[in-house]
Amino acid sequence: MTPPPKEPILEVAGVTLRFGGVTALDSVSFSVLPHEVYAIVGPNGGGKSSMLNVLNGFYRPQEGSVVVAGVSVVGRPPHTMAKKGIGRTFQNMHLFAGMSVLMNLMTARGVHMKSGIFRAAFRPLGIREEARHRQVVEEVIDFVGLQEYRHAPVESLGYGVRKRVDLARALCLQPKLLLLDEPLAGMTLEEREDIARLVLDVRAERGVTVVMVEHDMGVVTDICDRALVLDWGKKIAEGAPQQVLARPEVIAAYLGGSAEDEEPSPEEPTRRTVVGTS
Ligand SMILES: Nc1ncnc2c1ncn2[C@@H]1O[C@H](COP(=O)(O)OP(=O)(O)OP(=O)(O)O)[C@@H](O)[C@H]1O
């Protein structure tokens, strides 16, 4: 007997997002299955960041629905998303300068802590609770390989290590769904390979579903199960990355647009350079 089909962990239906006269997302629908590594790709201005910001509650779409593990998340304040099982990293990493790696990660656990008043009134419970959160954080530090940087102030770390801290911070929320915003941008080749491997470990060892916006098509092809292509806010293709990226409409989307004339940069590849780099 064939097993029943899996229920999607993320269901996006008819999402439209406008900024004044600009339609950043135009009736976009897709769904992601548990344990998938799913990429959102497309040319500059296609709507990738807008979609990620809708998924984490930062933007509220004018139309459509977003359901995570059966719960609607549209209109919920972003800070409640962690409790709904959604973790995210940021393109520009929002780490707290002046604080160690450990303290940055402990801060992430704050969303799961009980009220301060309760802790103050029953201090032994507060201490026990902190020990429990510390255990989660220490385990993530080991998993992500940040032991040697545990007590280092985050601003003293190199860019690649700070990106790992950002990822670790999202994992400290123990998410079911992890949203990664260009996790490889600005990294060296070696760091890119490390993070790509880490993303696969996150899925394999922690059972987390990953949705990532990424420009590095080599990595998307290597580690993602499926890719969604957005162009001018519209979904133009979805499927296995290698097949999707070879489609004429996707190649045309990357070749079109004003980015064509710009000098290619490894951090922000132009429409022309990102196709076929695998
Ligand atoms: N806060 C905003 N206010 C107004 N317009 C916005 C805003 N955010 C995005 N847009 C517009 O929405 C469209 C989609 O932008 P978005 O940043 O989502 O694309 P992207 O695919 O992430 O691009 P990139 O690859 O350059 O990061 C663009 O036309 C952009 O100018």
PDBQT file of the ligand as one rigid body, heavy atoms in Angstrom, charges set to zero:
ROOT
HETATM    1  N1  LIG A 301       9.449  48.335   1.349  1.00  0.00    +0.000 N 
HETATM    2  C1  LIG A 301       9.225  48.521   0.049  1.00  0.00    +0.000 A 
HETATM    3  N2  LIG A 301       8.652  49.655  -0.419  1.00  0.00    +0.000 NA
HETATM    4  C2  LIG A 301       8.413  49.835  -1.723  1.00  0.00    +0.000 A 
HETATM    5  N3  LIG A 301       8.710  48.929  -2.686  1.00  0.00    +0.000 NA
HETATM    6  C3  LIG A 301       9.298  47.793  -2.285  1.00  0.00    +0.000 A 
HETATM    7  C4  LIG A 301       9.597  47.522  -0.915  1.00  0.00    +0.000 A 
HETATM    8  N4  LIG A 301      10.176  46.290  -0.829  1.00  0.00    +0.000 NA
HETATM    9  C5  LIG A 301      10.249  45.839  -2.088  1.00  0.00    +0.000 A 
HETATM   10  N5  LIG A 301       9.729  46.723  -2.958  1.00  0.00    +0.000 N 
HETATM   11  C6  LIG A 301       9.618  46.562  -4.405  1.00  0.00    +0.000 C 
HETATM   12  O1  LIG A 301       9.043  45.297  -4.647  1.00  0.00    +0.000 OA
HETATM   13  C7  LIG A 301       9.666  44.680  -5.758  1.00  0.00    +0.000 C 
HETATM   14  C8  LIG A 301      10.256  43.342  -5.321  1.00  0.00    +0.000 C 
HETATM   15  O2  LIG A 301      11.376  43.610  -4.473  1.00  0.00    +0.000 OA
HETATM   16  P1  LIG A 301      12.144  42.499  -3.638  1.00  0.00    +0.000 P 
HETATM   17  O3  LIG A 301      13.152  43.181  -2.790  1.00  0.00    +0.000 OA
HETATM   18  O4  LIG A 301      11.158  41.624  -2.971  1.00  0.00    +0.000 OA
HETATM   19  O5  LIG A 301      12.856  41.674  -4.808  1.00  0.00    +0.000 OA
HETATM   20  P2  LIG A 301      14.064  40.635  -4.693  1.00  0.00    +0.000 P 
HETATM   21  O6  LIG A 301      13.744  39.540  -5.656  1.00  0.00    +0.000 OA
HETATM   22  O7  LIG A 301      14.285  40.256  -3.280  1.00  0.00    +0.000 OA
HETATM   23  O8  LIG A 301      15.275  41.491  -5.234  1.00  0.00    +0.000 OA
HETATM   24  P3  LIG A 301      16.857  41.377  -4.906  1.00  0.00    +0.000 P 
HETATM   25  O9  LIG A 301      17.326  40.117  -5.535  1.00  0.00    +0.000 OA
HETATM   26  O10 LIG A 301      17.412  42.584  -5.582  1.00  0.00    +0.000 OA
HETATM   27  O11 LIG A 301      17.003  41.392  -3.413  1.00  0.00    +0.000 OA
HETATM   28  C9  LIG A 301      10.704  45.650  -6.288  1.00  0.00    +0.000 C 
HETATM   29  O12 LIG A 301      10.105  46.395  -7.317  1.00  0.00    +0.000 OA
HETATM   30  C10 LIG A 301      10.978  46.531  -5.083  1.00  0.00    +0.000 C 
HETATM   31  O13 LIG A 301      11.392  47.820  -5.484  1.00  0.00    +0.000 OA
ENDROOT
TORSDOF 0
